[in-house]
Amino acid sequence: MPEIRTDWDAIVVGGGPAGSTAARYIAEGGADVLVIDGRDPIGSPLQCGELVPSNDEMRRLCPDVPDVDDLLQTPEEAISKRTGEMRLVPPSGKPLRYDFDGLVLNRVAHDEALVDLAKSKGAEYLVDSRVERVEDETVYLRDGSEYTARVIVGAAGHNDPVRKTQWQEESLNIPVKFVLMSGEFTDAVELHFGSVAPGGYAWMFPKDGGANIGLGIQRSLAKGKSLNNYAEDFISRYGGQVTYSGAGSLPMSGSIRSLVKGNHLLVGDAAGMVLPSNGAGITIAMIGGRIAGQVVAEHLRDGTPLSEYERRWNTQMGKVMRNSKRAFRLGSLLFRAPDWLLNIAFNRLTKRFIWRAVTCRPLLGLG
Ligand SMILES: Cc1cc2nc3c(=O)[nH]c(=O)nc-3n(C[C@H](O)[C@H](O)[C@H](O)COP(=O)(O)OP(=O)(O)OC[C@H]3O[C@@H](n4cnc5c(N)ncnc54)[C@H](O)[C@@H]3O)c2cc1C
């Protein structure tokens, strides 16, 4: 492999959806950019429920985000199944049913396609290389090597080294466990609420020939029962063969207040860019990645202040993120209630309000 040079316009730490999207737009804007990722290949092993809204659904969910089709170009080989329905299931098991246009991904193929897209624009990648810390213009790797850049983007998820060194803000991270199961499942995606997953939710997302099944909980509400036990109880409701098990952590506090410090930016999970009312992180990380990438390129080209990234993020996602945080806080209160009360709360009259909360819209409103 040719020696990778050490001096760059921009370095992105982490090449997941946020980092690869940022790199794609930095390169497209004419700057040279290196992505450094601890994994090889990027995207493996799988840590995801793999559900994303379709592009049409994204336009409804995030109406202030422009050019969704340019941003989200999911290739066919990364789509395992399309769904047209979401079921929100209270403890009684009697679901509320909603039209929902979604894609259940092959997430590994999805992330690989994002890397390929960024490379096609000119981004370079250094994989199997863990970043230890970042100071000013220097990125220090665990193997002792050092790289420098005028701008450094932290896109390494909830343990991001840029965030760890410079940001004090705490976020609520909820632990998540999931499996891939082979077998026959309905075509609808399911979210389950109540004592099955205290403070979070459990999911069943059907895939081609199987399903992705898992849950996340708030430990403070778990009454001493372990995440493993919750996961085993929920997964055993389904009759297929487990072919893969994984775990991870989802940031649930919404995006952090300040996304830029000096020449450092945070994006994706590193910046809390997950909608807490529904757990959507992939597409939201990519929205943040595009804005960050475009602003970094403009900054390097003509001196646009990096704080423009925060301003554009708030214009495109501020309202949706605020509504989602509010709905999550309300949900956290509601989901402390006993199952019988939740069963009553999920009814024909509340159906519309529950959907508005999950899809990040103000509870009272038209449409
Ligand atoms: C179990 C689980 C299920 C989920 N289900 C869904 C879902 O169904 N739908 C959805 O939209 N979202 C889901 N999410 C959330 C979604 O996966 C994240 O929001 C999304 O991956 C964020 O993208 P990112 O690029 O910010 O971070 P990541 O995808 O986590 O990418 C970060 C990258 O940084 C690299 N990295 C980390 N630390 C370092 C380091 N020190 N040095 C170098 N590289 C480093 C990693 O190797 C990784 O490639 C789920 C999350 C989990 C954990």
The ligand as a Tripos MOL2 file, in Angstrom:
@<TRIPOS>MOLECULE
LIG
   53    58     1     0     0
SMALL
NO_CHARGES

@<TRIPOS>ATOM
      1 C1        -28.0780   -1.7530   18.1740 C.3       1 LIG1
      2 C2        -28.3980   -0.4810   17.4460 C.ar      1 LIG1
      3 C3        -29.5210   -0.4260   16.6300 C.ar      1 LIG1
      4 C4        -29.7800    0.7420   15.8810 C.ar      1 LIG1
      5 N1        -30.8260    0.7290   15.0210 N.ar      1 LIG1
      6 C5        -31.0310    1.7900   14.1950 C.ar      1 LIG1
      7 C6        -32.0470    1.7450   13.1990 C.ar      1 LIG1
      8 O1        -32.7690    0.7550   13.0440 O.2       1 LIG1
      9 N2        -32.1880    2.8320   12.4050 N.ar      1 LIG1
     10 C7        -31.4000    3.9530   12.5360 C.ar      1 LIG1
     11 O2        -31.5770    4.9210   11.7800 O.2       1 LIG1
     12 N3        -30.4380    4.0060   13.4710 N.ar      1 LIG1
     13 C8        -30.2200    2.9520   14.2880 C.ar      1 LIG1
     14 N4        -29.2170    2.9940   15.2140 N.ar      1 LIG1
     15 C9        -28.4060    4.2090   15.3110 C.3       1 LIG1
     16 C10       -27.3960    4.2780   14.1730 C.3       1 LIG1
     17 O3        -26.6950    3.0680   14.0590 O.3       1 LIG1
     18 C11       -26.4230    5.4310   14.4580 C.3       1 LIG1
     19 O4        -27.1450    6.5950   14.7780 O.3       1 LIG1
     20 C12       -25.5320    5.6970   13.2290 C.3       1 LIG1
     21 O5        -24.7180    4.5810   12.9610 O.3       1 LIG1
     22 C13       -24.6750    6.9270   13.4850 C.3       1 LIG1
     23 O6        -23.6890    7.0420   12.4920 O.3       1 LIG1
     24 P1        -22.2490    7.6320   12.8570 P.3       1 LIG1
     25 O7        -21.5180    7.6870   11.5760 O.co2     1 LIG1
     26 O8        -22.4040    8.8480   13.6680 O.co2     1 LIG1
     27 O9        -21.5860    6.5650   13.8290 O.3       1 LIG1
     28 P2        -21.1810    5.0510   13.5700 P.3       1 LIG1
     29 O10       -22.0400    4.4070   12.5760 O.co2     1 LIG1
     30 O11       -21.1110    4.4450   14.9340 O.co2     1 LIG1
     31 O12       -19.7230    5.1320   12.9440 O.3       1 LIG1
     32 C14       -18.6330    5.5180   13.7270 C.3       1 LIG1
     33 C15       -17.3700    5.0070   13.0900 C.3       1 LIG1
     34 O13       -16.2800    5.5100   13.8510 O.3       1 LIG1
     35 C16       -15.3170    4.4820   14.0320 C.3       1 LIG1
     36 N5        -14.5940    4.7610   15.2740 N.ar      1 LIG1
     37 C17       -15.0860    4.7680   16.5320 C.ar      1 LIG1
     38 N6        -14.1260    5.1300   17.4100 N.ar      1 LIG1
     39 C18       -13.0060    5.3430   16.6670 C.ar      1 LIG1
     40 C19       -11.6930    5.7370   17.0010 C.ar      1 LIG1
     41 N7        -11.3210    6.0040   18.2540 N.pl3     1 LIG1
     42 N8        -10.7820    5.8300   16.0030 N.ar      1 LIG1
     43 C20       -11.1260    5.5860   14.7030 C.ar      1 LIG1
     44 N9        -12.3760    5.2160   14.3450 N.ar      1 LIG1
     45 C21       -13.2940    5.1020   15.3120 C.ar      1 LIG1
     46 C22       -16.1180    3.1930   14.0740 C.3       1 LIG1
     47 O14       -15.3100    2.0990   13.6930 O.3       1 LIG1
     48 C23       -17.2500    3.4880   13.0900 C.3       1 LIG1
     49 O15       -16.9430    3.0400   11.7870 O.3       1 LIG1
     50 C24       -28.9410    1.8670   15.9950 C.ar      1 LIG1
     51 C25       -27.8360    1.8250   16.8530 C.ar      1 LIG1
     52 C26       -27.5630    0.6600   17.5650 C.ar      1 LIG1
     53 C27       -26.3510    0.6360   18.4670 C.3       1 LIG1
@<TRIPOS>BOND
     1     1     2 1
     2     2     3 ar
     3     2    52 ar
     4     3     4 ar
     5     4     5 ar
     6     4    50 ar
     7     5     6 ar
     8     6     7 ar
     9     6    13 1
    10     7     8 2
    11     7     9 ar
    12     9    10 ar
    13    10    11 2
    14    10    12 ar
    15    12    13 ar
    16    13    14 ar
    17    14    15 1
    18    14    50 ar
    19    15    16 1
    20    16    17 1
    21    16    18 1
    22    18    19 1
    23    18    20 1
    24    20    21 1
    25    20    22 1
    26    22    23 1
    27    23    24 1
    28    24    25 2
    29    24    26 1
    30    24    27 1
    31    27    28 1
    32    28    29 2
    33    28    30 1
    34    28    31 1
    35    31    32 1
    36    32    33 1
    37    33    34 1
    38    33    48 1
    39    34    35 1
    40    35    36 1
    41    35    46 1
    42    36    37 ar
    43    36    45 ar
    44    37    38 ar
    45    38    39 ar
    46    39    40 ar
    47    39    45 ar
    48    40    41 1
    49    40    42 ar
    50    42    43 ar
    51    43    44 ar
    52    44    45 ar
    53    46    47 1
    54    46    48 1
    55    48    49 1
    56    50    51 ar
    57    51    52 ar
    58    52    53 1
@<TRIPOS>SUBSTRUCTURE
     1 LIG1         1 GROUP 0 **** ****
